[in-house]
């Protein structure tokens, strides 16, 4: 009896290894591989979350392609080989990948939405892997949420930019977490408080800026105010400061204001930072 079971087991193993994919099977695997490539890279230097690392951690090195020059084809070959010999393991790996992929894509400012997850579920079903219920239970949003971290490239830009120390870490962290409006509102609040301290004036908003940098009766001087160019700088700084208080600060004080775009927000943060840096340099010169 034991010998019979052993023979049957060997037969199943041989039959599994001799499995041939039809043209439709290969097409389905390629389409699935494209969907998987969108949620996890084949390899990478930014972290350990990649298909190659997960394969090695699960002892699946033999399923990795020898030629890795084409990342897209590498994923196709890995999925094809694993599905042929260990379909249950492939299901396990997809299940393991999904939660981490959702978190990673959210941090990158490109969240996985319900339609994309549904497409992945449909492609998995075509090769006999049913994760439909589990994917549905993730309750992913159907449309992009308003509170979403900026794209990865933009995160790198603002991290490399030398924001004024008053804006770090509070405003920077708010921006990176996706609280875009609040990051700008907070930055303007810090700018306003900074001007109040330097001028000794308790008024707020555009009136504070007008009284502090007024050309005729300035409280804080940006320069010696001897030349026309220097006077233009003083007056221009005043109008910019008044404008951002009247426009940006007042608008963002309302909680129901629609989230501004990441591109617009990063520009606003840079301007506020530059104003603070310029103010700091003029105070150091003690005009």
Backbone as numpy.savetxt, mean C-alpha at the origin, in Angstrom:
# Nx Ny Nz CAx CAy CAz Cx Cy Cz
-3.78 -60.12 2.42 -4.63 -58.90 2.42 -3.76 -57.66 2.42
-2.73 -57.68 3.24 -1.82 -56.53 3.34 -1.10 -56.31 2.02
-0.70 -57.41 1.36 -0.01 -57.29 0.08 -0.91 -56.66 -0.97
-2.21 -57.02 -0.92 -3.17 -56.48 -1.88 -3.29 -54.97 -1.74
-3.37 -54.50 -0.49 -3.48 -53.06 -0.21 -2.25 -52.34 -0.71
-1.09 -52.97 -0.50 0.16 -52.35 -0.91 0.21 -52.22 -2.43
-0.23 -53.28 -3.12 -0.25 -53.26 -4.58 -1.20 -52.19 -5.09
-2.36 -52.07 -4.45 -3.36 -51.09 -4.84 -2.81 -49.68 -4.66
-2.10 -49.48 -3.55 -1.51 -48.16 -3.25 -0.49 -47.80 -4.32
0.36 -48.78 -4.69 1.37 -48.54 -5.72 0.73 -48.24 -7.07
-0.37 -48.92 -7.36 -1.08 -48.72 -8.61 -1.62 -47.30 -8.70
-2.21 -46.84 -7.56 -2.75 -45.48 -7.53 -1.66 -44.45 -7.72
-0.50 -44.71 -7.11 0.62 -43.78 -7.22 1.09 -43.68 -8.66
1.21 -44.83 -9.33 1.65 -44.85 -10.73 0.62 -44.17 -11.62
-0.67 -44.42 -11.33 -1.73 -43.82 -12.14 -1.72 -42.31 -12.00
-1.46 -41.83 -10.77 -1.41 -40.40 -10.53 -0.28 -39.74 -11.30
0.89 -40.41 -11.30 2.07 -39.85 -11.96 1.94 -39.89 -13.48
1.10 -40.79 -13.96 0.95 -40.91 -15.41 -0.20 -40.05 -15.93
-0.77 -39.23 -15.07 -1.89 -38.37 -15.46 -1.48 -37.44 -16.57
-2.31 -37.33 -17.58 -2.06 -36.45 -18.70 -3.08 -35.31 -18.69
-2.60 -34.10 -18.90 -3.48 -32.95 -18.94 -3.99 -32.73 -20.36
-5.27 -32.42 -20.47 -5.85 -32.07 -21.77 -5.51 -30.60 -22.04
-5.82 -30.16 -23.25 -5.58 -28.76 -23.61 -6.39 -27.84 -22.70
-7.61 -28.27 -22.37 -8.47 -27.48 -21.49 -7.88 -27.40 -20.08
-7.32 -28.53 -19.61 -6.69 -28.55 -18.28 -5.53 -27.55 -18.23
-4.71 -27.58 -19.25 -3.54 -26.68 -19.29 -3.99 -25.22 -19.34
-5.03 -24.98 -20.12 -5.55 -23.61 -20.21 -6.07 -23.14 -18.85
-6.77 -24.02 -18.15 -7.29 -23.68 -16.82 -6.16 -23.42 -15.82
-5.12 -24.23 -15.90 -3.97 -24.05 -15.01 -3.26 -22.73 -15.28
-3.14 -22.37 -16.55 -2.49 -21.11 -16.91 -3.32 -19.92 -16.42
-4.62 -20.01 -16.57 -5.50 -18.92 -16.10 -5.45 -18.80 -14.58
-5.43 -19.95 -13.90 -5.32 -19.95 -12.44 -3.98 -19.35 -12.02
-2.92 -19.71 -12.73 -1.59 -19.19 -12.40 -1.53 -17.67 -12.51
-2.23 -17.12 -13.49 -2.29 -15.66 -13.64 -2.97 -15.03 -12.43
-4.03 -15.66 -11.94 -4.75 -15.15 -10.77 -3.86 -15.24 -9.52
-3.12 -16.33 -9.40 -2.23 -16.52 -8.25 -1.07 -15.51 -8.29
-0.56 -15.23 -9.49 0.55 -14.28 -9.65 0.18 -12.88 -9.16
-1.11 -12.56 -9.17 -1.57 -11.24 -8.73 -1.60 -11.11 -7.21
-1.60 -12.25 -6.52 -1.67 -12.18 -5.06 -0.37 -12.59 -4.37
0.53 -13.24 -5.13 1.82 -13.62 -4.55 2.87 -13.71 -5.65
4.05 -13.11 -5.46 5.09 -13.20 -6.48 5.75 -14.58 -6.46
6.37 -14.95 -7.56 7.07 -16.24 -7.59 8.28 -16.20 -6.67
9.04 -15.13 -6.75 10.19 -14.93 -5.88 10.32 -13.44 -5.62
11.15 -13.06 -4.67 11.29 -11.64 -4.39 12.34 -11.37 -3.33
12.78 -10.10 -3.30 13.82 -9.71 -2.34 13.26 -8.86 -1.22
11.96 -8.49 -1.29 11.38 -7.60 -0.28 10.92 -8.35 0.96
10.81 -9.64 0.87 10.34 -10.41 2.02 10.27 -11.88 1.68
9.79 -12.66 2.63 9.72 -14.11 2.44 8.38 -14.58 1.88
7.47 -13.62 1.64 6.17 -14.03 1.11 6.25 -14.14 -0.41
6.66 -15.31 -0.86 6.67 -15.61 -2.29 6.50 -17.11 -2.46
6.08 -17.51 -3.64 5.74 -18.91 -3.91 6.95 -19.83 -3.75
8.09 -19.36 -4.16 9.30 -20.17 -4.08 9.65 -20.47 -2.63
9.57 -19.47 -1.76 9.87 -19.65 -0.34 8.87 -20.60 0.31
7.59 -20.43 -0.02 6.55 -21.30 0.57 6.76 -22.74 0.11
7.14 -22.92 -1.14 7.39 -24.28 -1.65 8.54 -24.93 -0.88
9.61 -24.18 -0.67 10.76 -24.72 0.05 10.42 -25.02 1.51
9.64 -24.15 2.12 9.25 -24.36 3.52 8.38 -25.59 3.69
7.68 -25.98 2.63 6.80 -27.15 2.68 7.44 -28.39 2.05
8.76 -28.32 1.80 9.47 -29.47 1.25 9.06 -29.83 -0.17
8.74 -28.80 -0.97 8.26 -29.05 -2.33 9.27 -28.58 -3.39
10.54 -28.63 -3.05 11.59 -28.15 -3.95 11.55 -28.84 -5.32
11.23 -30.12 -5.31 11.27 -30.88 -6.57 10.22 -30.42 -7.58
9.23 -29.69 -7.08 8.18 -29.19 -7.99 8.52 -27.83 -8.58
9.58 -27.22 -8.10 10.00 -25.93 -8.62 10.72 -26.13 -9.96
10.46 -25.28 -10.94 11.11 -25.43 -12.25 12.61 -25.12 -12.18
13.37 -25.77 -13.01 14.82 -25.53 -13.04 15.14 -24.20 -13.72
14.38 -23.90 -14.75 14.57 -22.62 -15.45 13.59 -21.60 -14.87
14.11 -20.60 -14.17 13.27 -19.60 -13.52 13.41 -18.23 -14.19
13.86 -18.21 -15.41 14.08 -16.94 -16.12 12.76 -16.20 -16.38
11.69 -16.96 -16.55 10.38 -16.37 -16.77 9.50 -16.65 -15.56
9.23 -15.63 -14.75 8.49 -15.80 -13.50 7.06 -16.31 -13.73
6.43 -15.80 -14.78 5.06 -16.22 -15.09 5.02 -17.72 -15.40
5.95 -18.16 -16.25 5.99 -19.57 -16.62 6.42 -20.44 -15.44
7.21 -19.87 -14.54 7.64 -20.63 -13.36 6.45 -20.98 -12.48
5.53 -20.03 -12.33 4.33 -20.28 -11.54 3.48 -21.35 -12.22
3.34 -21.25 -13.54 2.55 -22.23 -14.29 3.11 -23.64 -14.10
4.44 -23.78 -14.24 5.08 -25.09 -14.11 4.93 -25.65 -12.70
5.08 -24.78 -11.69 4.95 -25.23 -10.30 3.53 -25.72 -10.03
2.52 -24.95 -10.44 1.13 -25.33 -10.23 0.80 -26.62 -10.97
1.30 -26.73 -12.19 1.03 -27.92 -13.01 1.60 -29.18 -12.36
2.86 -29.11 -11.96 3.51 -30.28 -11.34 2.86 -30.66 -10.01
2.57 -29.66 -9.20 1.99 -29.93 -7.89 0.58 -30.47 -8.02
-0.19 -29.91 -8.95 -1.56 -30.38 -9.16 -1.58 -31.81 -9.68
-0.58 -32.16 -10.45 -0.51 -33.51 -11.01 -0.24 -34.56 -9.94
0.70 -34.27 -9.04 1.13 -35.27 -8.05 0.50 -35.10 -6.67
0.25 -33.83 -6.28 -0.29 -33.59 -4.93 -1.36 -32.52 -4.94
-2.52 -32.82 -5.49 -3.60 -31.82 -5.55 -4.06 -31.33 -4.18
-4.02 -32.21 -3.17 -4.42 -31.80 -1.82 -3.44 -30.80 -1.24
-2.16 -31.00 -1.54 -1.13 -30.08 -1.05 -1.29 -28.72 -1.71
-1.66 -28.71 -2.98 -1.90 -27.45 -3.69 -3.04 -26.69 -3.02
-4.08 -27.40 -2.66 -5.22 -26.78 -1.97 -4.78 -26.20 -0.63
-3.95 -26.93 0.08 -3.45 -26.48 1.38 -2.62 -25.19 1.24
-1.79 -25.15 0.20 -0.93 -23.98 -0.01 -1.76 -22.75 -0.38
-2.78 -22.92 -1.23 -3.65 -21.81 -1.60 -4.36 -21.27 -0.35
-4.80 -22.19 0.48 -5.47 -21.80 1.74 -4.50 -21.02 2.64
-3.25 -21.42 2.64 -2.23 -20.75 3.46 -1.88 -19.37 2.91
-1.86 -19.27 1.59 -1.46 -18.02 0.92 -2.49 -16.91 1.10
-3.76 -17.24 0.95 -4.82 -16.23 0.86 -4.83 -15.17 1.96
-4.86 -15.55 3.26 -4.90 -14.52 4.31 -3.70 -13.58 4.26
-2.52 -14.12 4.01 -1.31 -13.30 3.95 -1.34 -12.40 2.72
-1.87 -12.91 1.63 -1.96 -12.13 0.39 -2.90 -10.95 0.56
-4.01 -11.18 1.26 -4.99 -10.11 1.52 -4.34 -9.01 2.35
-3.61 -9.41 3.38 -2.93 -8.43 4.24 -1.85 -7.67 3.46
-1.07 -8.39 2.66 0.01 -7.78 1.89 -0.52 -6.78 0.87
-1.54 -7.18 0.14 -2.10 -6.30 -0.89 -2.75 -5.06 -0.27
-3.33 -5.22 0.92 -3.92 -4.06 1.59 -2.84 -3.06 1.97
-1.75 -3.55 2.51 -0.64 -2.68 2.91 -0.03 -1.98 1.70
-0.10 -2.62 0.55 0.45 -2.03 -0.67 -0.50 -1.04 -1.32
-1.67 -0.88 -0.72 -2.64 0.06 -1.27 -3.42 -0.48 -2.45
-3.42 -1.80 -2.60 -4.14 -2.44 -3.71 -4.92 -3.64 -3.17
-5.96 -3.37 -2.37 -6.67 -4.47 -1.68 -7.32 -5.47 -2.63
-7.35 -6.72 -2.19 -8.05 -7.76 -2.95 -9.55 -7.58 -2.72
-10.29 -7.39 -3.78 -11.74 -7.19 -3.68 -12.48 -8.49 -3.97
-13.75 -8.51 -3.61 -14.56 -9.72 -3.77 -14.57 -10.27 -5.20
-14.70 -9.44 -6.24 -14.71 -9.99 -7.61 -13.42 -10.73 -7.96
-12.29 -10.21 -7.52 -11.00 -10.88 -7.80 -10.94 -12.22 -7.06
-11.40 -12.23 -5.80 -11.40 -13.46 -5.02 -12.36 -14.49 -5.62
-13.49 -14.00 -6.13 -14.47 -14.89 -6.76 -13.89 -15.52 -8.03
-13.15 -14.73 -8.78 -12.50 -15.24 -9.99 -11.50 -16.34 -9.63
-10.74 -16.12 -8.56 -9.78 -17.13 -8.10 -10.52 -18.41 -7.71
-11.63 -18.24 -7.00 -12.44 -19.39 -6.58 -12.94 -20.18 -7.78
-13.41 -19.47 -8.81 -13.91 -20.13 -10.02 -12.82 -20.88 -10.75
-11.62 -20.29 -10.82 -10.50 -20.95 -11.50 -10.05 -22.19 -10.75
-10.08 -22.12 -9.43 -9.72 -23.30 -8.62 -10.71 -24.44 -8.84
-11.99 -24.10 -8.94 -13.01 -25.12 -9.17 -12.80 -25.85 -10.50
-12.29 -25.12 -11.48 -12.08 -25.72 -12.80 -11.02 -26.80 -12.80
-10.13 -26.77 -11.78 -9.12 -27.83 -11.70 -9.41 -28.76 -10.51
-10.64 -28.65 -9.99 -11.08 -29.59 -8.97 -10.76 -29.21 -7.53
-10.42 -27.97 -7.28 -10.14 -27.51 -5.92 -11.28 -26.60 -5.46
-12.00 -27.04 -4.44 -13.17 -26.29 -3.96 -12.84 -25.51 -2.69
-12.64 -24.22 -2.86 -12.46 -23.32 -1.71 -13.53 -22.23 -1.73
-14.60 -22.52 -2.43 -15.66 -21.53 -2.64 -16.22 -20.99 -1.32
-16.54 -21.89 -0.39 -17.12 -21.47 0.88 -16.13 -20.65 1.69
-14.89 -21.12 1.75 -13.86 -20.43 2.55 -13.58 -19.03 2.00
-13.52 -18.91 0.69 -13.26 -17.61 0.08 -14.43 -16.66 0.29
-15.63 -17.20 0.21 -16.82 -16.37 0.44 -16.86 -15.85 1.87
-16.42 -16.69 2.82 -16.45 -16.32 4.24 -15.42 -15.24 4.59
-14.52 -14.92 3.67 -13.55 -13.85 3.90 -14.22 -12.48 3.92
-15.44 -12.41 3.33 -16.23 -11.17 3.32 -15.43 -9.97 2.81
-14.77 -10.13 1.69 -13.99 -9.05 1.11 -14.92 -7.99 0.51
-14.52 -6.73 0.54 -15.38 -5.67 -0.01 -15.50 -5.78 -1.53
-16.63 -5.35 -2.06 -16.85 -5.42 -3.50 -16.23 -4.22 -4.22
-16.08 -3.12 -3.49 -15.45 -1.93 -4.09 -14.34 -1.44 -3.17
-13.45 -0.66 -3.72 -12.29 -0.18 -2.96 -12.72 0.66 -1.77
-12.28 0.32 -0.56 -12.63 1.10 0.64 -11.99 2.49 0.58
-12.62 3.46 1.24 -12.06 4.82 1.23 -10.79 4.90 2.07
-10.72 4.11 3.14 -9.51 4.08 3.98 -8.61 2.95 3.50
-7.67 3.31 2.64 -6.76 2.33 2.04 -5.35 2.92 1.99
-4.35 2.16 2.41 -2.97 2.66 2.31 -2.64 3.05 0.87
-1.76 4.03 0.69 -1.38 4.43 -0.67 -0.61 3.31 -1.36
-0.50 3.36 -2.69 0.27 2.35 -3.41 1.70 2.26 -2.88
2.29 1.08 -3.03 3.63 0.83 -2.49 4.64 1.86 -2.98
4.60 2.21 -4.27 5.56 3.15 -4.82 5.47 4.51 -4.12
4.23 4.93 -3.83 4.03 6.21 -3.17 4.49 6.16 -1.71
4.32 5.00 -1.09 4.82 4.83 0.28 6.33 5.02 0.32
7.01 4.47 -0.69 8.46 4.59 -0.75 8.89 6.04 -0.98
8.15 6.76 -1.78 8.48 8.16 -2.07 8.43 9.01 -0.81
7.35 8.88 -0.05 7.20 9.73 1.14 8.15 9.30 2.26
8.51 8.03 2.29 9.48 7.57 3.29 10.87 8.14 3.02
11.19 8.27 1.73 12.50 8.79 1.35 12.57 10.31 1.43
11.42 10.96 1.35 11.38 12.41 1.42 11.61 12.85 2.86
12.36 13.92 3.02 12.68 14.39 4.37 11.57 15.28 4.91
10.51 14.67 5.42 9.43 15.44 6.02 9.95 16.16 7.25
9.41 17.34 7.51 9.83 18.10 8.68 9.58 17.27 9.95
10.48 17.31 10.93 10.33 16.52 12.16 8.99 16.67 12.87
8.35 17.83 12.74 7.04 18.03 13.38 5.97 17.11 12.80
6.18 16.65 11.58 5.18 15.81 10.91 5.44 14.32 11.07
6.56 14.02 11.74 6.95 12.62 11.94 6.98 12.30 13.44
6.40 11.18 13.87 5.83 10.12 13.02 4.33 10.24 12.78
3.63 11.11 13.51 2.16 11.13 13.48 1.57 11.22 12.08
1.89 12.30 11.37 1.28 12.54 10.06 1.71 11.49 9.05
2.96 11.10 9.12 3.49 10.08 8.21 2.77 8.75 8.41
2.60 8.33 9.64 1.94 7.06 9.94 0.47 7.08 9.51
-0.20 8.20 9.74 -1.60 8.32 9.32 -1.72 8.14 7.81
-0.80 8.78 7.07 -0.80 8.68 5.61 -0.55 7.24 5.17
0.45 6.60 5.75 0.80 5.23 5.37 -0.30 4.23 5.71
-1.08 4.52 6.76 -2.18 3.63 7.16 -3.44 3.87 6.34
-3.44 4.92 5.52 -4.61 5.18 4.67 -5.55 6.24 5.20
-5.22 6.85 6.34 -6.06 7.93 6.88 -5.58 9.25 6.27
-5.86 9.38 4.99 -5.29 10.47 4.18 -5.73 11.85 4.65
-7.03 12.05 4.76 -7.54 13.37 5.19 -7.02 13.75 6.57
-7.01 12.78 7.46 -6.57 13.07 8.83 -5.08 13.40 8.87
-4.30 12.80 7.99 -2.86 13.09 7.97 -2.62 14.55 7.58
-3.41 15.07 6.63 -3.26 16.47 6.20 -3.80 17.40 7.28
-4.95 17.06 7.83 -5.54 17.90 8.88 -4.60 18.02 10.07
-3.99 16.91 10.45 -3.05 16.90 11.57 -1.82 17.74 11.25
-1.33 17.65 10.03 -0.16 18.42 9.62 -0.44 19.92 9.68
-1.63 20.32 9.25 -2.01 21.73 9.29 -2.18 22.22 10.72
-2.68 21.34 11.55 -2.83 21.68 12.97 -1.46 21.92 13.61
-0.51 21.08 13.30 0.85 21.23 13.83 1.50 22.50 13.29
1.25 22.79 12.01 1.78 24.01 11.40 1.22 25.24 12.11
-0.07 25.24 12.36 -0.75 26.36 13.03 -0.22 26.57 14.44
-0.10 25.50 15.20 0.39 25.58 16.58 1.83 26.09 16.59
2.61 25.64 15.61 4.01 26.07 15.52 4.09 27.59 15.30
3.24 28.11 14.41 3.21 29.55 14.14 2.75 30.32 15.38
1.78 29.78 16.09 1.29 30.44 17.31 2.42 30.59 18.34
3.21 29.52 18.48 4.30 29.55 19.45 5.38 30.55 19.04
5.69 30.59 17.75 6.73 31.49 17.27 6.29 32.96 17.31
5.01 33.20 17.10 4.51 34.58 17.05 3.97 35.07 18.39
3.65 34.13 19.29 3.05 34.51 20.56 1.61 34.96 20.39
1.01 34.61 19.27 -0.36 35.01 18.94 -1.31 33.82 19.13
-2.48 34.07 19.71 -3.42 32.97 19.99 -4.54 32.88 18.96
-4.57 33.78 17.99 -5.61 33.68 16.97 -5.34 32.45 16.11
-6.30 32.07 15.28 -6.15 30.84 14.49 -6.37 31.09 13.00
-6.11 30.07 12.23 -6.42 30.08 10.81 -5.71 31.14 10.00
-6.42 31.64 8.97 -5.81 32.60 8.05 -5.46 33.92 8.75
-6.23 34.29 9.77 -5.93 35.53 10.50 -4.58 35.45 11.20
-4.26 34.27 11.72 -2.96 34.07 12.37 -1.84 34.27 11.35
-2.01 33.71 10.17 -0.98 33.82 9.14 -0.83 35.25 8.65
-1.95 35.94 8.50 -1.92 37.32 8.03 -1.21 38.23 9.04
-1.52 38.05 10.30 -0.93 38.90 11.33 0.54 38.57 11.57
0.92 37.32 11.36 2.30 36.90 11.63 3.26 37.31 10.52
2.81 37.22 9.26 3.72 37.45 8.14 3.40 38.71 7.33
2.50 39.53 7.84 2.13 40.77 7.15 3.38 41.59 6.80
3.47 42.06 5.58 4.66 42.77 5.11 4.88 44.09 5.85
3.79 44.77 6.17 3.90 46.08 6.83 4.20 45.97 8.32
3.65 44.93 8.94 3.84 44.79 10.39 4.09 43.32 10.73
5.20 42.83 10.25 5.50 41.40 10.41 5.95 41.06 11.82
5.49 39.90 12.30 5.92 39.39 13.60 7.09 38.44 13.39
7.01 37.65 12.33 8.10 36.73 11.96 8.58 37.12 10.57
9.85 37.40 10.43 10.46 37.78 9.16 11.19 36.58 8.54
10.93 36.35 7.27 11.60 35.25 6.57 13.00 35.64 6.12
13.21 36.94 5.95 14.49 37.43 5.47 14.67 38.89 5.93
15.66 39.58 5.41 15.95 40.96 5.83 14.96 41.98 5.28
14.16 41.60 4.31 13.14 42.47 3.71 13.73 43.76 3.14
14.90 43.64 2.53 15.56 44.83 1.97 15.28 44.98 0.47
15.20 43.88 -0.22 14.99 43.92 -1.67 13.56 43.56 -2.02
13.20 43.85 -3.27 11.86 43.52 -3.75 11.63 42.01 -3.71
12.65 41.28 -4.06 12.56 39.82 -4.07 12.30 39.28 -2.67
12.97 39.84 -1.68 12.79 39.41 -0.28 11.38 39.74 0.21
10.88 40.90 -0.20 9.52 41.30 0.19 8.48 40.41 -0.48
8.76 40.02 -1.72 7.86 39.12 -2.44 7.79 37.75 -1.74
8.93 37.30 -1.25 8.96 36.02 -0.54 8.12 36.09 0.72
8.27 37.15 1.49 7.52 37.32 2.73 6.01 37.35 2.44
5.63 38.13 1.46 4.21 38.27 1.13 3.65 36.98 0.53
4.45 36.35 -0.33 4.01 35.10 -0.94 3.82 34.00 0.08
4.74 33.91 1.05 4.63 32.92 2.12 3.34 33.15 2.90
3.05 34.43 3.18 1.84 34.77 3.93 0.58 34.30 3.19
0.52 34.56 1.88 -0.67 34.18 1.11 -0.83 32.66 1.02
0.29 31.98 0.85 0.23 30.51 0.81 -0.28 29.97 2.16
0.28 30.48 3.25 -0.11 30.04 4.59 -1.58 30.34 4.85
-2.02 31.54 4.44 -3.44 31.90 4.60 -4.33 30.97 3.78
-3.87 30.69 2.54 -4.66 29.86 1.64 -4.87 28.44 2.14
-3.80 27.82 2.62 -3.95 26.43 3.08 -4.78 26.35 4.35
-4.77 27.42 5.14 -5.62 27.43 6.34 -7.09 27.62 5.95
-7.34 28.56 5.05 -8.71 28.85 4.64 -9.32 27.72 3.83
-8.51 27.12 2.97 -9.02 26.08 2.06 -8.88 24.69 2.68
-7.64 24.21 2.83 -7.42 22.84 3.28 -7.89 22.61 4.71
-7.49 23.47 5.63 -7.81 23.25 7.04 -9.31 23.29 7.27
-9.98 24.31 6.74 -11.42 24.43 6.95 -12.20 23.29 6.30
-11.75 22.88 5.11 -12.45 21.80 4.41 -12.31 20.47 5.15
-11.11 20.18 5.60 -10.85 18.89 6.24 -11.33 18.83 7.69
-11.77 19.96 8.22 -12.30 19.97 9.59 -13.65 19.28 9.65
-14.31 19.13 8.50 -15.60 18.45 8.45 -15.37 16.95 8.26
-15.91 16.16 9.15 -15.68 14.72 9.13 -16.27 14.00 7.94
-17.25 14.63 7.26 -17.92 13.97 6.13 -17.27 14.27 4.78
-16.11 14.93 4.82 -15.42 15.27 3.57 -14.90 14.01 2.89
-15.09 13.91 1.59 -14.63 12.75 0.83 -13.10 12.67 0.87
-12.59 11.44 0.96 -11.14 11.25 1.00 -10.49 11.81 -0.26
-9.45 12.63 -0.09 -8.74 13.14 -1.26 -7.81 12.04 -1.78
-7.36 12.19 -3.00 -6.51 11.16 -3.60 -5.14 11.13 -2.93
-4.48 9.99 -3.03 -3.14 9.85 -2.46 -2.16 10.83 -3.10
-2.29 11.03 -4.42 -1.39 11.94 -5.11 -1.54 13.37 -4.61
-2.79 13.79 -4.43 -3.03 15.15 -3.94 -2.54 15.29 -2.50
-2.78 14.27 -1.69 -2.39 14.32 -0.28 -0.88 14.42 -0.10
-0.15 13.65 -0.89 1.30 13.67 -0.74 1.86 15.03 -1.14
1.23 15.68 -2.12 1.64 17.02 -2.51 1.40 18.03 -1.39
0.28 17.87 -0.70 -0.05 18.78 0.40 0.93 18.60 1.56
1.24 17.36 1.86 2.20 17.11 2.95 3.57 17.70 2.63
3.98 17.56 1.38 5.28 18.12 0.97 5.29 19.64 1.10
4.19 20.28 0.73 4.13 21.75 0.81 4.20 22.21 2.27
3.41 21.59 3.13 3.42 21.96 4.55 4.81 21.74 5.15
5.43 20.63 4.78 6.78 20.34 5.25 7.77 21.40 4.78
7.66 21.80 3.52 8.57 22.80 2.97 8.39 24.16 3.66
7.15 24.51 3.97 6.89 25.76 4.68 7.53 25.74 6.06
7.43 24.61 6.72 8.03 24.47 8.06 9.56 24.56 7.98
10.13 23.90 6.98 11.58 23.96 6.80 12.04 25.40 6.53
11.29 26.11 5.68 11.66 27.50 5.37 11.54 28.39 6.60
10.50 28.18 7.36 10.29 28.97 8.57 11.41 28.71 9.57
11.82 27.47 9.67 12.88 27.07 10.60 14.20 27.74 10.21
14.51 27.78 8.92 15.77 28.37 8.47 15.80 29.88 8.70
14.65 30.56 8.55 14.64 32.01 8.75 14.76 32.35 10.21
14.20 31.52 11.08 14.29 31.76 12.52 15.72 31.55 13.00
16.41 30.56 12.38 17.81 30.32 12.74 18.69 31.50 12.36
18.30 32.19 11.26 19.07 33.36 10.84 18.77 34.58 11.71
17.65 34.55 12.44 17.24 35.62 13.37 17.12 36.97 12.67
16.25 37.00 11.67 16.03 38.28 10.99 15.21 39.21 11.89
